[in-house]
Amino acid sequence: MNEAKQQRLFFRILSIYFLLLVFSGGRGNCAEPNIKSLPLGKDDAIMVVKHDISDNETVYSISSKDCTIKLIARNSEIGVIKQWSQCTALLADQIPLLTKIYAEFFSKDKNAQIFRTLFWGRLELDNPNVLRELSLRLALASHKSPGWDGKRGRPKNGDINGFVKELANRAMIYPELKELFEGFHKRIQFSCAEKVLVLKAEKLPFFDQLKRQGVKGSDRLPFDCMAWFSVSAIIEK
């Protein structure tokens, strides 16, 4: 098996593993969903709220065109929300959907007041139609960082998880999420990176964009990880 095939197989296996992490458990014994039609300009976004008795969780889902976003709130993990999305739009263009689904969550979920952790999942999604904004931003910020050794593909201090966490916040690779949560008087911060992946830039799907920023094909850059965010209230002075 050549290197390209090995790489594709690796990403597919990794994607399946991450999806199982997020969506482990069966589906059944669901209460009747509450369905709402939310106008978004010329389109209608459909909001669905399902209370799953078997998994003891509530799933908030919103869809419009080719974009679907879900928030999973489990009573076994009070204060933790898992977000899943399948969307080809830019993050900035997803703000209307994200605003409406979080408004529904904050106004209706019994545990919304103690929401403190957002599990984003992977930065690099195994879908050719999905834009990889966060992944691209992380790779480019690492290239520009004096703390990253692009030749060896590791941070100079040896702590790759800590490096990605600090860099994600310092370079602010998630401005859309920052804007979103500020609208709810919340502060969001990248709090943890796990399973960081590093590849030569020439093997990344957005290498052309990196190359225009001076990145060499041989540079080894972090582009993916399991991402966690902390969420807290903004205290008005």
N, C-alpha and C positions, 0 to 999 in steps of 0.2 A: 504494500500500500504506500503510495507516494505521500510526501509531506502535506500537500494541499488536501488530499482526502482524509488524512489523519486529523488535520485541523478542523475540517467540517464535522467529522464524527465527534471530535472532542467537544465542540460547541453544542452539538445537538444533545449529547449525553448530559452535559452540564446544564443545559436549558431544562431538560426533563427533570433533573434532580432538583433544581431551584423551584420549579413549578410544584413538585410534590411537597417541598418544604412548606410552601405557602398554602396550598390547597389540599393538604392531607386530610383524610377523613371522607366519609361518604356523604351523600345528599339524600334527604328524605324527610318525611313527616313535617313538611313545611306548611306554615300557615298561609292563608290566602294573601298574596302581595297587594300592597297599596300602590296603585299606578296613577301617576300624574303626568299631564302634558305641560311642558314648560316651553314657551315660545322663545326662540333664539333667532331673532331677525326673521329671515325667510323660512327657517327650518323649525321643526318641532323636536325638542329633546324629550325623551321619555325617561321618567324617574320611576324606578321600581325598588320597593323596600320589602325584603323577605326576612321573616323570622324563622330560622331553622332550628326546630326543636331538638333534632338528633345531635347537631353539633353545638347546640347552645350558643348560637351566634345570630347576629343581624347583618345582612348584606345589603348595602346601599349601592344601587347601580344606576348609571345614567348613560344614555346612548343618543348619538346624533350622527347621521351619515355613517362614515366608516370609523367612528370613534366610540369606544366603550370604556368607561371608568368605573371601578368598583372600590368600595371601602368595606372591609370586613372587620366587624367588632365582635370579639368573642368574650363571653362572660368569664371564661377561664383565664383570660389575659386582660383583665380590666385595666384600662388606661393605655392599651396598645391597639393601634389601628394598622391593618395591613392594606396597602393600596396596590391595586392591579389595574393596568390599562393596556388597551390594544388600540393605538391611535396613530395615524400617519400625519397628524397636524403638528405644527410647532408648539412647544410648551406655551408660548405667549398666546397662541390661538386657542389653547385648551382652557384658558382662565375662565371664560363664561361657564363652561361645564363644571370645572373644579369648584368655582364659587357656589354654584347651585347645589352640588352634591354635599359640600361641606356645610352649607347653610342648613340643609336638611338634617345632617348629622348633629350639628351643634344645637339645633332647636328641638330635635325629637329623641335623641339617644339618651337613655337614663344615666349613662356613664360619661357623657360628653364633658362634664365639668372637671373630670379627673384625667382627661386625655393628655398624655405626657410623651408618648413615643409613637413615631410613624415609621413603619417598616416599608421602605420603598421597593426593596428587592434589587434585582440587578440593574446596573447602569446600561449595560450592553445587552439589548434584547435580540434573541435569535429570530429575527424577522426582517427580511430585506426591505420591506416597505415602511419600516418604522425609522423615524429620524433619530440619530444618536447624538443629541446635543450635549447631554451631560458627559457622555463618554469622550466625545471630542474635546470638550472643555477641560476635562481632567488630564487628558494626554498632553494638550497644548500647554496647560499651566505647569505640568511637570517638566516639560522641555525647557520652559523659561525659568524654572526654579534653580537657584544655586545649590539647593540641597539634594538634587537628584543626579545620579550618575547614569547618564544615558548609555554609556558604553557597556556598563555591567548590568544595567537594568535594575537598579535598586537604589534606595536612598542612602546617602552617605552616613547617616546615623544608624542604619541597620533596621530601623523599625518601620516597615512598609505600611502597616495598618495605621500607625500614628501619623506617618507622613501624609497619607492620603486624607485622613481626617482633618489635619491642620491645613493642608493645601486647599481642600474643598471649601473651607470657611474663609481662608485668607484671600483666595482668588475669586470667591463667591461664584461658584459654578452653577448655583441654583437661584438666580435672581427672581425668576417667575414664582417660585414657591415662597420666597421671602415676601414678595408683593401680595401674594394670595393670603397668607396668614396674617399679615399686618392689617388686612381688611377686616379680620375678625379679632383685632387687638391681641394677636398672638405673635410670639417670637419663635422662629424655627431655626435650628442649627444642626449641621451635620455632626452627629455624635459618635458614630462608630462605623468602621469599614472592616469587612471580613472577606476572606478569600479573594484578595486582590490578584488580578491577572495582568501579566506583562507580556508584550510582544514587540517584535521589530516593527517600526512604523510602516514599513513597506507592506506588511501583511494586514494592516488595518483597513477597513472598508472606506475610511475617510482620509486616506493617505494624501490624496490630491490637495485637500484643504490644509493638511499639516505641512505639506511641501511648500505651499505658498507662504508659510510662516517661517521658513528656514529649517524645517525638520528634515534630517537625512533619513534615507530608507533604513539604514543600519541602526539608527537610534532605537533603543529599547525603552518603551514607555508604558506606564500603567494605564489601562483603559476600561477596566471593569472591576466591580466588587459588589458585595452585598452591602447595601447602604441603609443606615438607620439615622433617623433624625429625632432630636428632642424638641418638644413643643412646650412653651410656657406662656403665661399671661404677661402682657406688657403692662407694667404698673405705671399709671399716670402720676406724674409729680404735681 
